[in-house]
Amino acid sequence: MSKIIKNILQDVTWLQDLSTILTVFFVIMFIALVVGVLRWKKEKVEEYKNIPLSDNHHDNL
């Protein structure tokens, strides 16, 4: 039984490489998500800035 476990544990270098690749992938995805949300929020803020405060546009004149 211990020989089987020893053989399995010797061949985990690919698992460490996969873990590194997945960690980098998910960090990049998280950064892209944060940047996307911030851009979306900025667009919404600019959109709300252009909305008049009242229905009567002549009040601003």
Secondary structure, DSSP 8 states (H G I E B T S, - for coil): -HHHHHHHHHT-HHHHHHHHHHHHHHHHHHHHHHHHHHHHHHHHHHHHHTS-SSS-GGGG-
